[in-house]
Amino acid sequence: MTADPLRFAEFAIDPSDRRLSRDGTPVELNARYFDALLLLVRERGRLITKDRFHDEVWRGVPVTDEALTQCIKTLRRQLGDDAARPRFIETVPKHGYRFIAAVEPDSPGASAPPAEPRWREAAWLAAAGTLGGAAAGLVGGLFYGFVAASSPEPGSGAVSVLLLLVCLTVGIALLGAAGVSLGIAASRWLPGPRWQASVLGGALGGLVVGALAKFLGLDAFDILFGRAPAGITGPAEGLALGGAVGLAAWLARRSAAAGRFGRPLALAAAIGAGAGLAITSLGGRLMAGSLDLLVRAFPGSRLRLDGLGRLFGEDGFGPVSQAATGALEAALFVVCLVGAMLVAERGNVRGG
């Protein structure tokens, strides 16, 4: 077999020097795992059976299948691969593994491939999540708008109330989704398909957007009206909701089968609802709760949320209404973001 260096994606493997590098930076692998990767790369596109791994990598040394499983798991982690959506190593159940990325000779003077495709993939993912958030805001705004517009408050202007709430919820959801989606997309640069990275990226994105929105919102109310309701949605809610999206996105990527999003989205809805209940039970507020604070802070407001309270068996917008709307809002937000990102990733894979 050839001992010439080979390149795949941003990686180069040099059999003579026994070195794996990523964009020129060495990647640590022990001798057995390097041999296993080299075998896979050299036989690109062909099934490598478990027996062949035992014969050519372990060279007859008795080992269990668990040793091979751990070897492949480590290779995937070092390559930043994902067993559920592999870029490099594909599992052939009960038989072995196959290397599926394009492999080409790596000449000494060759430069690393441009990073643009990865940036494009991340940008596409973030854009899809942002649009998903806008969809969530539209649905939520229509719901709250119709409920508020049905209020008998004199001079309330039903159409104006509806349009105002739709625009407000779409704008807020769009901003929040952009931060969370960018955080999750950026987390893909970290090595290994780790759920911690996805949760951290989403949480940090939500934290930054929540802090910025609250800061600007409170300043705006204080400047315009001389007072501002301090308990409106802010960084804590953004942190919790962004983390929930990150966790749901990671789990959805692992469990989504080809074209079947039902189970991942149901899981995303459950995670979102749980996050919404946790936020409201700890004293936080999402969209409906923040609107209620604004109504209370400005008695002259013609916006009324009594209709929401009646939907949940309360005379006004009480704790049950706040918990229920918080769970529904968070579930809708998480489902729309995760669903949009899944569709984007599926289209990107097919397009590539």
N, C-alpha and C positions, 0 to 999 in steps of 0.2 A: 504494500500500500504506500501511497505517496506520503512523504514527510513534509511537504510544502505547507506553509501556513494557509489557513482557510478563514473566511469571514462569513458571518451571518448577522444580519441587522447591525447593531452597534458593537458586536463582539468579534474578536479575532482569537483563533486558537492555533498555537504553534506547536506541532508534535515534537519537533527537534528540541526546542527550548523548554518543552512541557510547561507552557504558559498560556493562561487564558486572560484576556484583557477586555475591558469595556471602554471604548474610546480612549485607548492608550493607558488606562489605569488597571493594574493587575487585580484579578479576582481570585480570591483564595479558594483552592480546592485541594483535598488530599489526593494521593496517588491513585487510589481505586476510583474515586469519583471522576478524576480527570480522564482515566482510561474509559470509563463508561460514557462520558460525554463525547470523547473522541470517536468511539465506536458508533455512536448515534449520528454524529455529524458526517462521518465518512460514508455511512450507509443511508444518507438522507433519502426519505421517502419510502424506505423499506422497513418492514417489521423486524425488530430485533427481539427474538424470543427470550424468555427467562433462562432457558438452558444455554443459549449463546452468551448471555451476560455471565453466567456462572463459569462457562468454559474459558472465555476470552478476557474477562476482567478479574475474576477471582482465581482463575487458572486451576480449577479442581479443588480448591480449598472449600471444605464443607461449610456452607452458610445457609441460613433460612431465607425464605422469600421476604421476610421482614427487613433483612439487610438490603435487598434490592429496592424495596419500597422506600426505605429511608434514604438511600442513595438518590433516587429520582426526586424525592421530596426536597433534598438539599440542593440538587441541581436547579430545580425550578425556583427555589428561593433565591439562589445566587444570580439567576438569569432574569428575575422579576417576572416569572411565568405564572400562569394560573391553570390548575388542572381542569377547572370548569370551562375556561375559554382559552385554550393553549395557543401561544404564539410559536412555541418551539417544540415541546415534547408532548406528543399525543399518547394517551393510554389506549391500548387495545385490550379490553377486558379479558382476563383469564389467559392471555397469550403473551403480551409483552408491551413494547413501546416503539414509537415511530417518531423520527425527527421530521418536522413538517416545514420548517423555515427554509427559505432559499439560501444556498451555500455557494460561494464563489471563491476563487483563489485570491489570496491577500498578498499582493506584490509589496516589496519593501517600501516603495515610495508612495503607495496608495494612501490617500487620506480617508478619514472616517466618513461614512455616508452622512449626508446632511440631516440635521435633526428636524427639518421642516415637517415631515409626515407625522412625527409624534406631537409636535406643536399643533398641527392641524387637527389631529385626533382629539387632543385635549380641548381645543377651542370648540370643536363640534359638540363635544360632550357638555361643556359649560353652556353653550348656546341652547342646546336641547333642554337642559335642566331649567334654564331661565324661562324658556317658552312654556315649559310645564308648570312653573310657578305662576306665570301669567294666566294660564288656563284655570288653575286652582283659584286665583283671585277673581276671575270672571264668574265662575260658578258660585263662589261664596258671596260675591257682591250682588249677583242677581237674587240669591236667596234672601240675604239680609235686606236688600232693596225692596223686594216685593213685600216682605213682612212689615218693614217700616212704612212703606207707602200705603199699606192698608190701615194705618193708624187714623183714627177719626180727628186728630188734632186740627183745629181750624187753621186754614191757610197754610197747611203743611206742604202743599205743592207736590203731589204724589210722583209725578214724572221727574221733577227736579231732585227729589230725595233718591229715587231709584238711580238716576244717572250719577249723582254725586257719590253714592256708596259704591257703585260699580267702578267708577274711576279711582276712588280712594283705595279700594281693596286690590284692584289690579296693580296700581302703582306700588303699593307696599309689598305685595307678593312678588312682583317682578324684581324689586330691589333685593328682597331677602333671598329669592331663588338665585339671583346672579352671584351673590356672595357665597352661598352654600355650594352651588355647583362649581364655581371656580376653585373653592377649597378642596372639593372631592377630586376634581380633575387634576389639580396640582399634586395631590397625594399619590397619584399613580407613578410619579417619578421616584418615589422611595422604593428601594429594593424589596422584592418579595410581595406576594399578595396578602398583606396583613390587614386584618379588620381594624386594628388600632389606627393605622394611617388614614383610612377612609373616615373613621369616626372623628379623628383629630382634625382632618381637613375640613369636614363639614361643620364641626363645632366652631373652629376658628373663624370660618367664613361667616357663620351666623352671628358670632360674637361681635365681629367688626361692624357688620351692617346694623345689628341691633343697637350697638353703642352710638353709631353715627346718626341713625334715624331718631333715637331718643334725644340726643344732644340737640340736633337741629330742630326737632319738633318742640321741645320744651322752650328753646330760645324763641322760636317763632310765636308760640302762644304768649310767652311773657312779654315780648315786644309789642304784639298786636293788642293783647287784652289785659296785660298787667298781672296775669297769674297763669299758672300752668298746672295741670294734674300730674303729680310726680309719679303715679303708679302705672302709667301706660307702658305698653310693651317696650322692652329694652334689651340690653346685652345678655341678661340671664336667660330670658326666654329664647333669644337667638342662639345662644350657646346650646341649650337643651334641644331645641328643635333641629338645629343643624347637625348635632351629633346623632339624633334619631335618623335623619336622612342618610347620613354617612353609613350607619350600621345597616339600615334597610337596603341601601344600594349595594353594599358588599355582599350581604346575604342573597339578594336578588340575583346578582351576577353568578353566584355559585349554584343556585337552584333553578335558574331559568333554563328550560329545555327549548329546543329549536321551535320558535314561533309560539310557545306556550307561556303566557305571562300570568295566568290566573293565580297560581300558587304564590309566586313571588310578590304579586301586588296585594294579595290577601295578607301576606306576612307584613308587607310595608304598611298596610292600613292598621294592622294590630299594633305595630311598633309606634306609628304616629299617634294613634288614639291613646296608647299608654303614656307617651310623652306629654300629650295635651292634658291628660288627667293629672299627671305628676306636676306639671307647671301650675295648674290652677289650685291644686291641693296645697301647694307650698306658697300660695299667695300671689303668684304671677298672673298676668292677664295677656290674652291674645287679642284678636281683632275685636270681637264683640265686647269683651270685658273692657278694652280701652275706650270703645265708643260709649259704653255705659258711664265710665269715669268722666268723659267729656260732657255728656248730657247733665251729669250731676254738678259738674263744676260751673256750668253756664245755664242757670235756670231758665233763661229766656230762649233756649234752644227749642226748635220745633221738631227735632228728631225724638222719636219715642221708641223704646225697645220693649214696651209692655207686651207686644204681640209675641216676641220671642219667649217671654216668661210664660205666657199662656200655653205655648206649645209644650212646655215641660211641667205644666201643672202648678205654676206659681202666679201670684198676682202681679209681680213686677219681675225685674231681672235680678233674681236671687242667686244663691250659691249653686242650686241644682242647674239652673240655666247656664251659669258661668262654666260649670264643670262639663256639661253636655256640649255646649258650643265649642269649648276649648278642645275637647276630644275630637269633635267632628272637623273643626278647622285644621288641626294638626294632621289628622288622618288624610284629609283631602290634599293638603300640601305635600305630605310625604309621598303619597301614591302618585300624584301628578309628576313630581320631580323624578321619582324612581322610574316610573313608566316611560317618561320621555327619554331618559338616559338609556334605558334598555333598548328602546326602539332605535336610538341613535347609534348605539354600539352594534346592534344587529345589522343596521344598514351599512355601517362602516366596514364591518367584516365582510359582508357580501360584496360591497363595492370594491374592497381590496382584493 
